[in-house]
Amino acid sequence: MILSYKGIKINYNTVGKGAPVVFLHGFLENSTMWEETILYFSDYYHCVSIDLLGHGDTECLGYIHSMEDMAIAVKAVLDHLEISNAALIGHSMGGYTALAFVDLFPDIVLGLVLLNSTSFPDNEERKLNRTRAIDIVKKNPNAYTSMAIANLFAEKNQSIFVNEIKQIKNQASKTSLQGIISALEGMKIRKDRTSILNTLEAPKIIFAGELDPVLDYAQSLKEAEQCKTDLITLGGGHMSYIENKEELLSGLQIFLKQIKEEKIGKL
């Protein structure tokens, strides 16, 4: 489905009935990453997946897509669907977007899942790496996306999920040059939102990959303790929805049930 927004098109999908759950993909991904997950939950929840700015079939809005820009676009979709509150599940960059959404629209959020994501900002080294990535992608976007995707998996899993990696690379190759650059710029300047995560009163949880090559697992443990957030450890890398699919689905099922029961209890 397409929503006209500030002169561009936002692509989103909606299926199922019940409590709304919004699925937000990561960098170089798009809403198709959630297809199996949504199939699992659509009998019990109203599942909404959105192509974030510059990804999938959603067009670019500018040279920089800040996490706030992403979050406001998500809010526009929810307003269009007349959804007044929802749980948010964000993978990687989708988690950064979800945290910006919590910051901007806290009363709407029924629960928050950070999947291979963090409330911490980029450190100086990471910012420098993103700047280098922008230089690389300007010269050879396909080589950059191919390399970036493979490096998201735990080393032990790269030979196991060959077909999945190929499919993700195919989806990533559809991301426009401007979409890639705008997201890299936006992630580089994102705010420290540890205080937002810490003070969020709705249920919240972090799913962390013990072998995540992008986010240091020890840092995730520190973050969970600092922000009073539950954490579930998964044995793979950054792509938990593939590397640890069954454990993730089970954990999400328990978490979403908790949100539903908590909401019913307040009625």
C-alpha positions as CSV (number, residue, x, y, z in Angstrom):
1,M,0.0,0.0,0.0
2,I,1.1,3.5,-0.7
3,L,0.8,6.7,1.3
4,S,1.5,10.1,-0.2
5,Y,3.6,12.0,2.3
6,K,5.4,15.4,1.8
7,G,5.6,14.9,-1.9
8,I,7.0,11.3,-1.8
9,K,5.5,7.8,-1.6
10,I,5.7,5.7,1.6
11,N,5.2,2.0,1.1
12,Y,3.6,0.0,4.0
13,N,1.8,-3.3,4.5
14,T,-0.9,-4.2,7.0
15,V,-2.4,-7.5,7.9
16,G,-4.3,-9.2,10.8
17,K,-6.6,-8.0,13.6
18,G,-6.0,-7.2,17.2
19,A,-3.5,-5.1,19.1
20,P,-1.3,-3.1,16.6
21,V,2.3,-4.1,16.3
22,V,4.6,-2.0,14.1
23,F,7.6,-3.7,12.5
24,L,10.6,-1.5,11.5
25,H,13.4,-2.9,9.4
26,G,17.1,-2.1,9.5
27,F,19.6,-0.4,7.2
28,L,19.7,-1.8,3.7
29,E,16.6,-3.9,4.5
30,N,13.0,-3.3,3.8
31,S,9.6,-4.5,5.0
32,T,10.0,-7.8,3.3
33,M,12.4,-8.9,6.0
34,W,9.4,-9.3,8.3
35,E,7.2,-11.5,6.1
36,E,7.7,-14.8,8.1
37,T,7.5,-13.0,11.4
38,I,4.2,-11.3,10.5
39,L,2.8,-14.5,9.1
40,Y,3.5,-16.0,12.6
41,F,1.7,-13.2,14.5
42,S,-1.0,-11.9,12.1
43,D,-3.7,-14.3,13.5
44,Y,-3.5,-12.5,16.8
45,Y,-2.2,-8.9,16.1
46,H,-2.7,-6.1,13.6
47,C,0.7,-6.2,12.0
48,V,2.0,-3.1,10.2
49,S,5.4,-3.1,8.3
50,I,6.8,0.0,6.7
51,D,9.5,0.7,4.2
52,L,11.5,3.5,6.0
53,L,12.6,6.5,4.1
54,G,14.9,5.7,1.1
55,H,14.4,2.0,1.5
56,G,12.3,-0.6,-0.3
57,D,9.5,1.2,-2.3
58,T,9.6,4.3,-0.1
59,E,11.2,7.3,-1.7
60,C,13.9,9.6,-0.4
61,L,12.8,12.8,1.5
62,G,16.2,14.5,1.6
63,Y,20.0,14.3,1.7
64,I,19.9,13.3,5.4
65,H,17.2,11.0,6.8
66,S,17.4,11.6,10.6
67,M,15.9,9.1,12.9
68,E,13.4,11.8,13.8
69,D,12.5,12.1,10.1
70,M,12.0,8.3,10.0
71,A,9.8,8.3,13.1
72,I,7.6,11.1,11.9
73,A,7.0,9.2,8.6
74,V,6.0,6.2,10.7
75,K,3.6,8.3,12.7
76,A,2.1,9.5,9.4
77,V,1.3,5.9,8.4
78,L,-0.2,5.2,11.8
79,D,-2.4,8.3,11.6
80,H,-3.5,7.3,8.1
81,L,-4.5,3.9,9.5
82,E,-6.2,5.5,12.5
83,I,-3.9,3.6,14.9
84,S,-3.7,5.5,18.2
85,N,-1.3,3.2,20.1
86,A,1.0,0.3,19.1
87,A,3.9,-1.8,20.1
88,L,7.1,-1.2,18.2
89,I,9.6,-3.8,17.0
90,G,12.8,-2.4,15.4
91,H,15.7,-4.2,14.0
92,S,19.0,-2.3,14.0
93,M,18.3,1.1,12.3
94,G,14.6,0.3,12.9
95,G,15.3,0.3,16.6
96,Y,16.9,3.7,16.3
97,T,13.8,4.9,14.6
98,A,11.6,3.3,17.2
99,L,13.5,5.1,20.0
100,A,13.1,8.4,18.1
101,F,9.4,7.6,17.9
102,V,9.2,7.0,21.7
103,D,11.0,10.3,22.2
104,L,8.5,12.2,20.0
105,F,5.3,10.3,20.7
106,P,5.6,8.5,24.1
107,D,1.9,8.2,24.8
108,I,1.4,6.1,21.7
109,V,3.8,3.4,22.6
110,L,2.5,0.2,24.2
111,G,5.8,-1.6,24.2
112,L,9.3,-1.5,22.6
113,V,11.5,-4.2,21.2
114,L,15.1,-3.4,20.3
115,L,16.3,-6.2,18.1
116,N,20.1,-6.1,17.5
117,S,19.8,-2.3,18.3
118,T,20.8,0.2,20.9
119,S,19.9,3.5,22.5
120,F,23.6,4.5,22.6
121,P,24.7,7.0,19.9
122,D,27.6,6.4,17.5
123,N,31.0,6.9,19.1
124,E,33.6,8.8,17.2
125,E,35.1,5.8,15.6
126,R,31.7,4.6,14.4
127,K,31.0,8.1,13.0
128,L,34.2,8.0,11.1
129,N,33.4,4.5,9.7
130,R,30.1,5.8,8.4
131,T,31.8,8.7,6.7
132,R,34.2,6.2,5.1
133,A,31.2,4.1,4.1
134,I,29.6,7.0,2.3
135,D,32.8,7.6,0.3
136,I,32.9,3.9,-0.7
137,V,29.2,3.7,-1.6
138,K,29.5,6.7,-3.9
139,K,32.2,4.9,-5.9
140,N,30.6,1.4,-5.9
141,P,27.2,1.0,-4.2
142,N,26.7,-2.7,-5.2
143,A,30.1,-3.8,-3.8
144,Y,29.4,-1.9,-0.6
145,T,26.0,-3.5,0.0
146,S,27.3,-6.9,-0.8
147,M,30.1,-6.6,1.7
148,A,28.0,-5.0,4.3
149,I,25.3,-7.7,4.4
150,A,27.7,-10.6,4.6
151,N,29.4,-9.0,7.6
152,L,26.2,-8.8,9.6
153,F,26.1,-12.5,10.3
154,A,28.2,-14.3,12.9
155,E,31.2,-15.8,11.1
156,K,30.1,-19.4,11.9
157,N,26.7,-18.7,10.2
158,Q,28.0,-17.2,7.0
159,S,28.3,-20.6,5.4
160,I,25.1,-21.9,6.9
161,F,22.8,-19.1,5.6
162,V,24.2,-18.7,2.1
163,N,20.8,-18.6,0.4
164,E,19.4,-16.1,2.9
165,I,22.5,-13.8,2.5
166,K,22.0,-13.9,-1.2
167,Q,18.3,-12.9,-0.9
168,I,19.2,-10.1,1.5
169,K,21.9,-8.8,-0.8
170,N,19.3,-8.8,-3.6
171,Q,16.9,-6.7,-1.5
172,A,19.8,-4.4,-0.5
173,S,20.8,-3.8,-4.1
174,K,17.4,-2.2,-4.6
175,T,18.2,0.6,-2.1
176,S,19.0,3.7,-4.1
177,L,22.4,5.4,-3.7
178,Q,20.7,8.4,-2.1
179,G,18.7,6.1,0.3
180,I,22.0,4.5,1.5
181,I,23.8,7.9,2.0
182,S,20.8,9.5,3.7
183,A,20.5,6.7,6.2
184,L,24.2,6.6,6.9
185,E,24.1,10.4,7.5
186,G,21.1,10.0,9.8
187,M,22.5,7.2,11.9
188,K,25.7,9.1,12.3
189,I,24.0,12.1,13.9
190,R,21.4,10.2,16.0
191,K,21.0,11.2,19.6
192,D,21.9,9.4,22.8
193,R,18.5,8.0,23.8
194,T,19.5,6.0,26.9
195,S,17.5,8.3,29.0
196,I,14.4,7.7,26.8
197,L,14.8,3.9,27.1
198,N,15.5,4.2,30.9
199,T,12.3,6.3,31.5
200,L,10.0,4.4,29.2
201,E,7.2,3.0,31.4
202,A,5.8,0.6,28.8
203,P,7.2,-2.9,28.6
204,K,10.6,-2.9,26.9
205,I,13.1,-5.6,25.9
206,I,16.4,-6.0,24.1
207,F,17.3,-9.0,22.0
208,A,21.1,-9.2,21.7
209,G,23.3,-11.4,19.6
210,E,26.1,-12.9,21.6
211,L,28.3,-12.9,18.4
212,D,26.9,-9.7,16.9
213,P,29.7,-8.2,14.8
214,V,28.0,-4.8,14.7
215,L,26.9,-4.2,18.3
216,D,29.2,-5.3,21.1
217,Y,27.4,-7.9,23.3
218,A,29.0,-6.6,26.5
219,Q,27.7,-3.1,25.7
220,S,24.2,-4.5,25.3
221,L,24.4,-6.1,28.7
222,K,25.6,-2.8,30.2
223,E,22.8,-0.9,28.4
224,A,20.1,-3.3,29.7
225,E,21.3,-2.8,33.3
226,Q,21.7,0.9,32.9
227,C,18.3,1.4,31.3
228,K,16.4,-1.1,33.5
229,T,15.5,-3.1,30.4
230,D,15.0,-6.9,30.1
231,L,17.5,-8.6,27.7
232,I,17.3,-11.9,25.9
233,T,20.6,-13.4,24.6
234,L,20.6,-15.0,21.2
235,G,23.5,-17.1,20.0
236,G,24.1,-15.6,16.6
237,G,25.1,-12.3,15.0
238,H,23.3,-9.2,13.9
239,M,20.6,-10.9,11.9
240,S,18.8,-12.6,14.7
241,Y,15.5,-12.9,12.8
242,I,17.4,-15.4,10.5
243,E,20.2,-16.8,12.7
244,N,18.0,-17.4,15.8
245,K,14.5,-17.4,14.2
246,E,12.7,-19.8,16.5
247,E,14.1,-18.4,19.8
248,L,13.2,-14.9,18.6
249,L,9.7,-15.8,17.7
250,S,9.2,-17.5,21.0
251,G,10.6,-14.5,22.9
252,L,8.4,-12.0,20.9
253,Q,5.3,-14.1,21.5
254,I,5.8,-14.0,25.3
255,F,6.6,-10.2,25.2
256,L,3.6,-9.3,23.0
257,K,1.3,-11.4,25.2
258,Q,2.6,-9.5,28.2
259,I,1.7,-6.2,26.5
260,K,-1.8,-7.4,25.6
261,E,-2.5,-8.6,29.2
262,E,-1.1,-5.3,30.6
263,K,-3.4,-3.3,28.4
264,I,-6.4,-5.4,29.2
265,G,-5.6,-5.0,32.9
266,K,-5.8,-1.2,32.6
267,L,-9.2,-1.2,30.9
